[in-house]
Amino acid sequence: MKLQTVVFLLLLFLSVIEIGASKKNTKYFDFNVQYQNVTRLCHSKSMLTINGQFPGPTISVNEGDYVVVKVSNHVGHNMTIHWHGIRQFRTGWADGPAYITQCPIQKGHSYTYKFKVTEQRGTLFWHAHISWQRSSIHGAFNIYPKKGVPYPFPKPDGEAQILFGEWWNCDVKAVVDEATKYGGGPNVSDAYTINGQPGLLFPCSIKDTFVQHVDHGKRYLLRIVNAALNDQLFFTIANHSITVVEIDATYTKPYKTDYIVIAPGQTMSVVVVADQPKGKYVMAARPYVTSDVPFDNTTTTAILEYTGLKPSETHDDNQPIIMPHLPHMRDTNLATQFSTSLRSLNSREYPSRVPKQIDTHLLFTIALNLQDCPKGQICKGYFGGRFSASVNNQSFLHPEIALLQAAYHNISEVFTPDFPSRPPHKFNYTDLKLSLNMNPEFSTRVKVIPYNANVELILQDTGMMGTENHPIHIHGFNFFVVGEGFGNYDPTNDPVSFNLVDPPMRNTIGVPTGGWAALRFKADNPGVWFMHCHLEVHTTWGLAMAFMVENGPTAQQSIRPPPSDLPPC
């Protein structure tokens, strides 16, 4: 019997034993992809949903649980689901990005995602990971502590979900198809939403505005998710302070503030004390923007309403509703102050294991590009070109066979293992006078990382088409944000100020506009892992790449075999 066959059977046996032993801690869910008529802003349309819900159903589990979700596709579009932020230890087949870890689930077929939630607790979310289907297919993924394990902060009296999204009156697929065909910027959404509702400031929305009832004097945990496609958001509650206690499913030192900034793909839990006079208080969110491209400049609202109001006060449209003050949409100083104030808890129970000795050094430049228009085509980007985007001048091309399947089965000509560790040319990255027509190379390259290597990744924004704050998400790993700053990264002086004690741990980082962010993580999770901008338009343009983390020396340090129902390509 060949050695490869022996290893396969051993891995399969260990997987069966492990899953069987933990069946009592397994949570089962059924997701049905279907169309549903939904009305917002006086406009009704048929849209993709899970189980007919917009937003989709909330998944609630405890740390240590196994999760089994059967996704059945009943529509004419391919489908995948990504469990955003879940580490997926050795279960990359369940990660979900189309053509990275799996081929899509086709119409009339199903796929069962199976994974364990390990060493994570807090708020995450799930969403479709193909085209722009995240616009309507998304929902919260809440991880509670193991039974009997307390929070590292005073136990809240109640909790609520705050899920940010976007609403288009038009068909989102048509928006993407138009932008892809002509290489121009896509239309922006018509409104942001809180739990699927635009709120008080829009027609036909007042009666459907989300309302969270609270009792005076009690503490509430708000689980906040930004599932919006293309914009970071400021969020605040009129006359109430917010205390951040967790980000991206890792606990933080409590940070009290009047507002938060949250990028697409980021999640957090905050504590709010209902300590104001009884009344109605507006919760509001609007974009934080750093570029000059068109964006949705609307404000979405919900209501924090105290119980004990008289019925006439509760239903009286003339009852005063207290509005909040939101930061200016371009207030980078406030956004930076918030992001740099967050710290990991770094307690005895929840230590911060920041890699100190680095094995793999990476510098990735992030750029928006303008591609020359091919002959015979009509292009609607700036100056008659096509918009594109790149990492180290590589614009990502999705393959026709999933990268993980190609790597596992040694299928050649799907990708090349030579993604550059540094940009091909050194230049003044944040110079706003850079040439607009620096054409990237379109490729499917992956960066190979040895198992268990300590990785330092510098993400450097560029001024190719103007600087911008990019929310970069890395699948399969949490990482420590040990430093960030503006301008070009200085490898001599900037590391002196790195926080190697209690830096925030995230899965999605907003790289400062015209600046850089320094990330560190241990590559202890074998598989192929996508890295991309969580602004959907930038991923569409190619601002993405993939890491391939090699197997370790033992079966328990290697990726498990693919499941039998993995969708074919």
MARFIKOL-539112 format. One line per 3 residues: for each residue x, y, z of C-alpha. Coordinates in steps of 0.1 Angstrom, whole numbers, padded with zeros to 4 digits, always signed. Example, Ala and Ser with C-alpha at 12.3 -4.5 7.8 and 13.67 -1.06 7.14 Angstrom:
// MARFIKOL-539112
+0123:-0045:+0078; +0137:-0011:+0071
// end
This chain:
// MARFIKOL-539112
+0000:+0000:+0000; +0014:+0034:-0010; +0024:+0058:+0018
+0000:+0085:+0005; -0029:+0060:+0008; -0019:+0051:+0044
-0017:+0087:+0054; -0052:+0093:+0038; -0068:+0064:+0057
-0051:+0075:+0090; -0064:+0110:+0086; -0099:+0098:+0077
-0099:+0074:+0108; -0088:+0102:+0131; -0115:+0125:+0117
-0143:+0099:+0123; -0131:+0092:+0158; -0129:+0129:+0167
-0163:+0139:+0152; -0180:+0108:+0167; -0166:+0115:+0202
-0180:+0150:+0202; -0214:+0144:+0187; -0232:+0155:+0219
-0217:+0189:+0214; -0228:+0193:+0178; -0252:+0220:+0166
-0272:+0213:+0134; -0286:+0239:+0110; -0304:+0238:+0077
-0298:+0267:+0052; -0321:+0268:+0021; -0311:+0292:-0006
-0342:+0307:-0021; -0358:+0338:-0035; -0380:+0360:-0013
-0400:+0392:-0021; -0387:+0419:+0002; -0399:+0455:+0004
-0378:+0485:+0015; -0379:+0522:+0006; -0413:+0518:-0011
-0397:+0493:-0034; -0404:+0455:-0036; -0381:+0430:-0053
-0373:+0394:-0053; -0339:+0387:-0037; -0317:+0358:-0027
-0321:+0347:+0009; -0314:+0320:+0034; -0347:+0304:+0046
-0366:+0334:+0032; -0350:+0358:+0057; -0333:+0391:+0052
-0309:+0393:+0070; -0305:+0355:+0074; -0309:+0334:+0105
-0285:+0338:+0135; -0263:+0309:+0144; -0256:+0306:+0182
-0231:+0281:+0196; -0207:+0277:+0225; -0170:+0277:+0223
-0159:+0241:+0217; -0191:+0231:+0198; -0190:+0213:+0165
-0212:+0230:+0138; -0230:+0212:+0110; -0248:+0233:+0084
-0265:+0218:+0054; -0268:+0243:+0026; -0293:+0234:-0001
-0293:+0255:-0033; -0328:+0260:-0048; -0320:+0288:-0072
-0303:+0292:-0105; -0272:+0308:-0092; -0241:+0291:-0078
-0237:+0295:-0041; -0211:+0292:-0013; -0212:+0302:+0024
-0182:+0316:+0043; -0181:+0314:+0081; -0163:+0347:+0085
-0136:+0346:+0112; -0139:+0310:+0121; -0104:+0296:+0123
-0113:+0263:+0105; -0084:+0243:+0120; -0075:+0217:+0094
-0111:+0220:+0080; -0104:+0244:+0051; -0129:+0225:+0030
-0156:+0243:+0051; -0142:+0278:+0047; -0164:+0287:+0018
-0148:+0312:-0007; -0157:+0301:-0042; -0128:+0286:-0062
-0104:+0290:-0033; -0115:+0262:-0009; -0144:+0247:-0028
-0163:+0249:-0061; -0198:+0264:-0058; -0229:+0245:-0048
-0250:+0243:-0080; -0287:+0244:-0084; -0305:+0214:-0070
-0275:+0203:-0049; -0264:+0207:-0013; -0232:+0207:+0007
-0228:+0202:+0044; -0202:+0224:+0062; -0187:+0208:+0093
-0162:+0225:+0116; -0154:+0230:+0153; -0153:+0264:+0170
-0119:+0264:+0188; -0106:+0291:+0212; -0130:+0318:+0200
-0158:+0335:+0217; -0178:+0366:+0208; -0194:+0379:+0177
-0187:+0368:+0141; -0209:+0364:+0110; -0215:+0342:+0080
-0221:+0353:+0044; -0222:+0342:+0008; -0188:+0343:-0008
-0194:+0344:-0045; -0200:+0376:-0066; -0219:+0402:-0045
-0244:+0378:-0030; -0233:+0389:+0004; -0257:+0419:-0001
-0286:+0398:+0010; -0272:+0365:+0021; -0256:+0371:+0055
-0263:+0366:+0092; -0248:+0367:+0127; -0227:+0339:+0142
-0226:+0343:+0180; -0202:+0323:+0200; -0209:+0320:+0238
-0183:+0309:+0263; -0182:+0273:+0273; -0209:+0264:+0298
-0199:+0275:+0332; -0172:+0299:+0320; -0181:+0336:+0328
-0175:+0366:+0307; -0143:+0386:+0316; -0166:+0416:+0322
-0198:+0420:+0343; -0225:+0398:+0329; -0250:+0418:+0308
-0287:+0417:+0317; -0296:+0413:+0280; -0282:+0414:+0245
-0292:+0425:+0210; -0279:+0420:+0175; -0269:+0451:+0154
-0263:+0439:+0118; -0253:+0466:+0093; -0261:+0460:+0056
-0270:+0478:+0024; -0301:+0480:+0003; -0303:+0484:-0035
-0336:+0492:-0052; -0321:+0476:-0083; -0308:+0441:-0089
-0273:+0438:-0074; -0263:+0412:-0099; -0270:+0437:-0127
-0248:+0463:-0109; -0219:+0438:-0108; -0224:+0426:-0144
-0224:+0462:-0157; -0193:+0472:-0138; -0175:+0440:-0149
-0184:+0444:-0186; -0172:+0480:-0189; -0146:+0482:-0162
-0162:+0512:-0146; -0172:+0520:-0110; -0204:+0502:-0099
-0235:+0521:-0087; -0238:+0526:-0050; -0265:+0513:-0027
-0297:+0533:-0019; -0294:+0530:+0018; -0276:+0513:+0047
-0296:+0491:+0070; -0297:+0481:+0106; -0311:+0445:+0109
-0324:+0449:+0074; -0342:+0482:+0080; -0330:+0516:+0067
-0346:+0535:+0095; -0364:+0568:+0103; -0348:+0590:+0076
-0362:+0571:+0046; -0397:+0569:+0031; -0417:+0538:+0039
-0393:+0528:+0066; -0405:+0545:+0098; -0429:+0518:+0109
-0404:+0491:+0102; -0374:+0507:+0120; -0356:+0483:+0143
-0364:+0491:+0180; -0344:+0477:+0209; -0363:+0479:+0243
-0342:+0484:+0274; -0349:+0486:+0312; -0335:+0516:+0330
-0303:+0508:+0349; -0296:+0475:+0332; -0265:+0466:+0311
-0269:+0453:+0275; -0244:+0436:+0252; -0248:+0447:+0216
-0233:+0423:+0191; -0223:+0444:+0161; -0216:+0432:+0126
-0207:+0452:+0095; -0220:+0431:+0066; -0222:+0461:+0042
-0205:+0455:+0009; -0184:+0486:+0003; -0182:+0511:+0032
-0168:+0514:+0067; -0193:+0530:+0092; -0193:+0552:+0122
-0219:+0541:+0148; -0232:+0559:+0179; -0261:+0560:+0203
-0276:+0593:+0214; -0266:+0603:+0249; -0251:+0569:+0257
-0215:+0557:+0260; -0203:+0525:+0244; -0177:+0501:+0260
-0160:+0478:+0236; -0153:+0444:+0252; -0146:+0421:+0222
-0135:+0424:+0185; -0135:+0397:+0159; -0143:+0370:+0186
-0114:+0379:+0209; -0118:+0397:+0242; -0103:+0432:+0246
-0095:+0455:+0275; -0127:+0475:+0281; -0126:+0507:+0260
-0152:+0533:+0267; -0161:+0556:+0238; -0189:+0577:+0223
-0187:+0561:+0189; -0171:+0531:+0171; -0157:+0527:+0136
-0163:+0493:+0120; -0152:+0481:+0086; -0169:+0456:+0063
-0160:+0422:+0077; -0153:+0434:+0112; -0174:+0425:+0142
-0174:+0435:+0179; -0194:+0433:+0211; -0200:+0465:+0231
-0217:+0471:+0265; -0243:+0499:+0268; -0258:+0509:+0302
-0293:+0522:+0301; -0286:+0551:+0324; -0304:+0580:+0307
-0339:+0594:+0314; -0366:+0572:+0300; -0373:+0580:+0263
-0364:+0571:+0228; -0328:+0574:+0216; -0316:+0570:+0181
-0288:+0546:+0172; -0272:+0557:+0139; -0246:+0547:+0114
-0231:+0565:+0084; -0200:+0559:+0063; -0164:+0567:+0070
-0148:+0574:+0036; -0113:+0582:+0025; -0115:+0583:-0013
-0132:+0605:-0039; -0151:+0577:-0057; -0189:+0578:-0054
-0203:+0563:-0022; -0236:+0560:-0004; -0237:+0590:+0019
-0269:+0581:+0037; -0275:+0575:+0074; -0293:+0545:+0088
-0310:+0545:+0121; -0327:+0524:+0148; -0342:+0532:+0182
-0332:+0524:+0217; -0365:+0527:+0236; -0368:+0525:+0274
-0396:+0504:+0288; -0421:+0520:+0311; -0431:+0547:+0287
-0468:+0554:+0286; -0486:+0539:+0256; -0493:+0573:+0243
-0456:+0581:+0244; -0446:+0549:+0227; -0469:+0553:+0198
-0471:+0590:+0195; -0453:+0601:+0163; -0448:+0636:+0178
-0430:+0622:+0208; -0394:+0636:+0207; -0368:+0612:+0196
-0333:+0622:+0207; -0308:+0622:+0178; -0271:+0615:+0181
-0241:+0635:+0169; -0221:+0615:+0143; -0185:+0622:+0133
-0179:+0638:+0099; -0177:+0612:+0072; -0140:+0620:+0064
-0128:+0623:+0100; -0097:+0601:+0097; -0083:+0614:+0130
-0113:+0601:+0150; -0112:+0568:+0131; -0075:+0564:+0138
-0080:+0573:+0175; -0106:+0545:+0178; -0086:+0518:+0160
-0053:+0525:+0178; -0070:+0525:+0213; -0081:+0489:+0212
-0060:+0464:+0231; -0061:+0426:+0236; -0072:+0415:+0271
-0039:+0396:+0277; -0050:+0381:+0310; -0040:+0348:+0326
-0070:+0331:+0311; -0067:+0348:+0277; -0030:+0356:+0270
-0017:+0374:+0239; +0007:+0350:+0223; +0024:+0375:+0200
+0051:+0360:+0178; +0084:+0376:+0188; +0109:+0359:+0165
+0099:+0362:+0128; +0106:+0335:+0102; +0088:+0350:+0072
+0089:+0387:+0064; +0063:+0400:+0038; +0056:+0434:+0024
+0024:+0437:+0004; +0015:+0469:-0015; -0022:+0474:-0020
-0032:+0494:-0051; -0061:+0505:-0072; -0050:+0504:-0108
-0062:+0517:-0142; -0058:+0491:-0169; -0055:+0501:-0205
-0087:+0494:-0224; -0083:+0464:-0247; -0088:+0471:-0284
-0123:+0468:-0296; -0139:+0472:-0261; -0158:+0500:-0245
-0143:+0510:-0211; -0159:+0533:-0185; -0131:+0537:-0160
-0112:+0570:-0157; -0097:+0583:-0190; -0114:+0555:-0209
-0096:+0527:-0190; -0107:+0497:-0169; -0105:+0498:-0131
-0085:+0470:-0115; -0067:+0464:-0082; -0037:+0445:-0071
-0014:+0432:-0043; +0023:+0436:-0051; +0012:+0444:-0087
-0006:+0410:-0090; -0043:+0412:-0098; -0060:+0380:-0087
-0076:+0358:-0113; -0101:+0332:-0099; -0093:+0297:-0112
-0118:+0273:-0126; -0108:+0246:-0101; -0106:+0254:-0063
-0071:+0262:-0052; -0073:+0239:-0022; -0085:+0210:-0043
-0057:+0216:-0068; -0031:+0217:-0041; -0044:+0186:-0023
-0047:+0165:-0054; -0015:+0180:-0071; -0034:+0193:-0101
-0010:+0213:-0122; -0015:+0245:-0141; -0042:+0259:-0117
-0019:+0282:-0098; +0018:+0289:-0094; +0035:+0290:-0060
+0055:+0321:-0066; +0036:+0351:-0052; +0062:+0378:-0046
+0071:+0385:-0010; +0077:+0421:-0018; +0066:+0446:-0045
+0085:+0441:-0078; +0096:+0477:-0077; +0104:+0499:-0047
+0089:+0534:-0050; +0073:+0562:-0030; +0042:+0541:-0023
+0020:+0569:-0010; +0029:+0596:-0036; -0004:+0609:-0049
+0013:+0619:-0082; +0019:+0583:-0092; +0010:+0573:-0127
-0026:+0561:-0131; -0019:+0536:-0158; +0005:+0512:-0140
-0010:+0480:-0154; -0009:+0450:-0130; -0001:+0414:-0139
-0032:+0392:-0139; -0023:+0359:-0123; -0033:+0331:-0099
-0002:+0329:-0077; -0001:+0317:-0041; +0024:+0325:-0014
+0037:+0292:+0002; +0043:+0294:+0040; +0060:+0267:+0060
+0039:+0251:+0087; +0042:+0268:+0121; +0063:+0297:+0107
+0060:+0331:+0125; +0049:+0355:+0099; +0051:+0393:+0098
+0031:+0409:+0071; +0033:+0447:+0063; +0002:+0459:+0044
+0012:+0491:+0026; -0015:+0514:+0010; -0005:+0532:-0022
-0015:+0563:-0040; -0018:+0548:-0074; -0054:+0561:-0079
-0056:+0580:-0046; -0050:+0565:-0011; -0078:+0547:+0006
-0085:+0528:+0039; -0087:+0491:+0028; -0103:+0465:+0052
-0082:+0435:+0045; -0095:+0401:+0057; -0073:+0370:+0060
-0091:+0336:+0061; -0080:+0308:+0084; -0061:+0330:+0109
-0064:+0357:+0135; -0035:+0381:+0135; -0021:+0406:+0159
-0020:+0442:+0147; +0013:+0452:+0162; +0016:+0486:+0146
+0001:+0510:+0121; +0010:+0545:+0108; +0008:+0569:+0079
+0032:+0573:+0050; +0056:+0547:+0038; +0066:+0519:+0062
+0101:+0524:+0076; +0116:+0489:+0084; +0143:+0506:+0106
+0124:+0530:+0128; +0087:+0518:+0128; +0093:+0484:+0145
+0107:+0503:+0175; +0072:+0513:+0184; +0055:+0479:+0178
+0032:+0467:+0206; +0043:+0432:+0213; +0025:+0430:+0247
-0013:+0434:+0241; -0019:+0444:+0205; -0055:+0439:+0192
-0062:+0405:+0175; -0084:+0406:+0144; -0093:+0388:+0113
-0100:+0420:+0093; -0079:+0452:+0095; -0086:+0486:+0081
-0052:+0496:+0066; -0049:+0533:+0072; -0054:+0556:+0042
-0020:+0565:+0028; -0004:+0543:+0055; +0005:+0508:+0066
-0004:+0481:+0091; +0019:+0455:+0106; +0004:+0421:+0113
+0019:+0390:+0130; +0005:+0355:+0131; +0017:+0319:+0135
+0010:+0298:+0104; -0003:+0268:+0124; -0033:+0260:+0102
-0025:+0240:+0070; -0045:+0247:+0039; -0051:+0274:+0013
-0063:+0307:+0027; -0077:+0337:+0009; -0067:+0372:+0016
-0087:+0400:+0001; -0101:+0435:+0006; -0136:+0433:+0021
-0148:+0461:+0000; -0166:+0439:-0025; -0158:+0462:-0055
-0120:+0459:-0048; -0121:+0421:-0046; -0140:+0421:-0079
-0112:+0442:-0094; -0086:+0418:-0082; -0074:+0430:-0048
-0068:+0395:-0034; -0043:+0367:-0031; -0039:+0333:-0014
-0016:+0318:+0012; -0008:+0281:+0010; +0003:+0269:+0044
+0021:+0235:+0042; +0012:+0204:+0062; +0031:+0198:+0094
+0051:+0166:+0101; +0022:+0147:+0117; -0013:+0137:+0108
-0027:+0160:+0134; -0008:+0189:+0118; -0022:+0182:+0083
-0054:+0192:+0066; -0081:+0166:+0068; -0093:+0147:+0036
-0120:+0164:+0016; -0156:+0154:+0025; -0175:+0131:+0002
-0201:+0157:-0007; -0176:+0185:-0017; -0191:+0202:-0048
-0173:+0192:-0080; -0159:+0218:-0104
// end
